[in-house]
Structures are given as structure tokens and as C-alpha cells.
Amino acid sequence: MAGAVLRRVATGSRAHFVQMNRAVEAHRLCPVIDWVFPFEDVPAAFAYCESVGGFGKAVISHG
């Protein structure tokens, strides 16, 4: 036993996803990106997300 736990994440239906993308495109919405972390700094990215108040996105780049 590896101790791994799988949990389902509810994200909505495909129809809601399509509607959201249409709204994003129609209104030219852009996400607020607060910080970009290189892939090598994944632990720092998670620590950052836990320490801030939840405004903006923390991005982990892989390219």
C-alpha cells in the first residue's frame, strides 16, 4: 500500500465549460496572474499559495 488517495474534483459540466469560454472570449477577460514559478520551484509555489489571501493566480511554468 502506497498510501495514495484519489479524490474526485467536481468541475461542472462540459456545457458550462463551453459557456464560460464563450463569455471569456466575448468579454476579453484575462486572468490576474500574481506570480510565475519555474517547474523546479513547485514546492515554493505551493507554499506561496498557502500564504497569500487568494487574489490572482500562481502559475507553474513548464516550458
N, C-alpha and C positions, 0 to 999 in steps of 0.2 A: 504494500500500500504506500503510495507516494504522498498521500495527504492532500492531493489536489481536490479542489472543489469547483464544480461547474455551476454557474448560476445563469438563468435566463434574464436577458435585459429586454424589457418592453420598449419598443421604439416607435410604435404606431404602424399604421397600415401603409401599403405601397401607394394607395390613393392620396393619403395625407402627405407622403413624401413628395409626390408629383406636384400637388397643390402648393406645398412650401417652396419648391424650386421655382415654380412659375411666379410666385409672389416675390421671391428674392430677385429674379431676373427682371420682372416688371418694374420694381421699385429701386433697382440697382443697389440693393443692400450689400454691405460688406461687413464681415465680422471684425470686431475690435480685437486686434492681436496685441497682447500685452508684452509677451516675451517669446523669443525663439531660442530653443536649446538644441545643440547638436545631439545626434543619437548617442554619442558617448557619454552624455551628461543626463541620461534618463533619470537616475536617482535624484539629481538636483532638481529636475523638472517636477517630479512628484512632490518633493519637499516644498518647492515654491508654491505649487497648487494648494497644498495643505496650509500654508502660512498666510496667504492673501485672502482678501474678502470676497473673492468670486467675481470680480469685474474683469472682463476681457478673457482672451484665450491664451493659453500657453501652448506653443507649437513645438513638436519634436521633429526636427528635420532629419531626413534620411538620405539626402542626395547630395 
